Amino acid sequence: MATPYAIYGLFPTPETAERGFNALDRAGVSPSRIIVMASEPFDEYAFSKMDHATPMPYIAALGGIVGGVGGFFLARLTQEAYPIITGGMPLLAAWPTGIVTYELTMLGAVITTIVTLLVTTKLPNWKSKLYDHEVSHGKILIGVIEPSSAMRAEIENRLRGAGAVKVKITGGQS
Amino acid sequence: MATKTPEQITEDLMRPMWGLSGRYVLAVAFLAGVVVAALCAFMWQVYAGLGVSGLRTPVFWGFYITDFVFWIGLSHAGTLISAILRLANATWRRPVTRCAEVITVFALSIGATFPIIHLGRPWLAFWLFPYPSERGLWPNIRSPLLWDFFAINTYLISSVTFLLLPMIPDFALIRDRANGWKQKVYGALSLGWTGTPRQWHRLETAMHIMAIAVIPVAVSVHSIVSWDFAMAPVPMWHSTIFAPYFVAGAIFSGIAALILAMALLRKFLHLEDYLLPIHFENLGKLLLVMSLLWFYFVFAERLTAWYGNETGEMPVFWTTQHGTYAGLFWLMVFCNFLIPVPILAIKKFRTILGTALASFTVVIGMWLERFLIIVPSLSHKYLTYSWGTYRPTWVEITITAGTFCAMALLYMIFSKVVPLISIWELKAGLHAAPHTPRVVVEPSEAGAD
């Protein structure tokens, strides 16, 4: 997969990145086309607020329920599969069944959380994609994916005007 | 640290990963030598049978189960403490969490091997798994040993992922600085991380959920380990206090191990700018609280047993007070209470050296505590004709020493593979108020509008 066509600026500070983000927003660039990358989370800035809504906690709870139901039936069916009285306890002993159910509830929630994280962030993804190694050196990347030809010059100007130390174009249309 | 730029922080924390010093190689060779000796001792035990250990009627649980409980307890250093501090949004936790989480993963892995080492026929360990064998036998769900299987595996999976998830952004940082095969390896490990807001937000949400899930799991693990004992009608074991007593002891030994590891890392990896006296002071206060709590539990347990004056329990009680095991018992009290409390209670002594010293004695004391829970009770069961003694052999001592060296060895190898302080979390902590929305004043957008 080739690197997508994009224009982006590399900003030295979160404040300048915020200006770059706002400038693109004011230029009428659709938020779905704006791309942001940073080597650390900047929760307090607007450019980090994209894509915040996630059903992950609910999915984790659902995973917990599935794990718990699975644990309950595993414990129950195991006790029924080899019925032997031990320690005067009933064949279907509630307390031990509760322990296995509890552990698998938590395991279900944990595994579902990890799977949801990987699916929603599209990881792993080792294919070629828009990225700049400067991000790892502290720069914040703000850009637009597949901008229209008419917008290209304006986007470049706005990114530079907001304080981008470099503006780059990737993909085939440069 | 306040004067360092994010780039300097990255460089400082990655520095221990590059290059090998002669001192490092020598230490690794020594530790690996002891681990190999322990493996040889284990192979000898497999070949010759459990008779080469000191396990004899009536004491069938000795060093191995002591080590099992000790290491599982020590594993509470990491994930539990890290999760609590994360949920409490304690900002000072940032340099501490990964050091702690690593202890959990390694200690839990080491601890989980002991039930297998302790088996007469370790190649049949898979019989513990909940699946029907060819003989149609199913594991007994009513056995606490099977509860261990579920609890330890759940905790291990949770702890490994709790450690690995925040490592992904740091792997990406290393990927972008490495060359050749290292770049390929870290590129694969970083899973293609780019640092978009979606990735950051999902990662932080996942870590939050994991922190909520992992705390009750950690508590359940050591409760279940305690129930291995408390479910048995053995004098001084069959007690309702055991679960909270074990959990408190686990957190106590876990914090001690964490302080000790941090002090050594600070010294040998030159992390003086990151692992600050305040971290040791705060953890020292936690250790002080746990020391007092531990003493409270010991006192409550002993008082109840003494006041009850039950015929079956009193021989066990007295053998630890002024009998065969009294020396070890009072050494335990000395190590867990009498030494650490004054050191940790007096601010002047709550230094890096002071907290490390107190932690060192606590680690010794907590190993002794595990031993004293197991052996005196088994050697003084209800009928006097069945009383006996226990003496560990060189096989058990070598295997025990090997696990301590294995822990140090794994930690040293890990320090060459991953930064022991989470770089991105540390940098994020430098923002003045991470959850306060920022308003950026817009200059006149010359050339833009």
Interface residues (C-beta under 8 A of the other chain):
Chain A: P14 E15 E18 R19 N22 A23 R26 A27 I35 V36 M37 A38 S39 E40 P41 F42 D43 E44 Y45 A46 F47 S48 K49 M50 D51 H52 T54 M56 P57 A60 G64 G71 L74 A75 T78 Q79 A81 Y82 I84 T86 G87 M89 A93 P96 T97 I99 V100 Y102 E103 L104 M106 L107 A109 V110 I111 T113 I114 T116 L117 L118 T120 T121 L123 P124 N125 W126 K127 K129 L130 Y131 H133 V135 S136 H137 G138 N157 R158 R160 G161 A162
Chain B: T5 P6 E7 T10 P130 P132 G136 L137 W138 P139 N140 I141 R142 S143 L146 W147 F150 A151 N153 T154 I157 S158 T161 L165 I168 P169 A172 L173 R175 D176 R177 G187 A188 L191 G192 W193 T194 G195 T196 P197 R198 Q199 W200 H201 R202 L203 E204 T205 A206 I209 M210 A213 V214 P216 V217 S220 I224 W424 K427 A428 H431 A433 P434 H435 T436 P437 R438 V440 E442 P443 E445 A446 G447 A448 D449
